[in-house]
Amino acid sequence: GKAGGGGKRRGKPGKK
């Protein structure tokens, strides 16, 4: 995913 990703429903993992 993108940096700090996740999205509204958090479908995919993201970096923080």
C-alpha positions as CSV (number, residue, x, y, z in Angstrom):
1,G,0.0,0.0,0.0
2,K,0.9,3.7,0.1
3,A,2.7,5.4,3.0
4,G,0.1,5.8,5.8
5,G,-2.4,4.0,3.5
6,G,-5.3,1.9,4.6
7,G,-8.2,3.7,3.1
8,K,-11.7,4.3,4.5
9,R,-12.4,0.6,5.1
10,R,-8.8,-0.5,5.8
11,G,-8.9,-3.1,3.1
12,K,-5.1,-3.2,2.6
13,P,-2.2,-2.8,4.9
14,G,-0.2,0.5,4.9
15,K,3.0,1.9,6.3
16,K,2.9,4.5,9.1
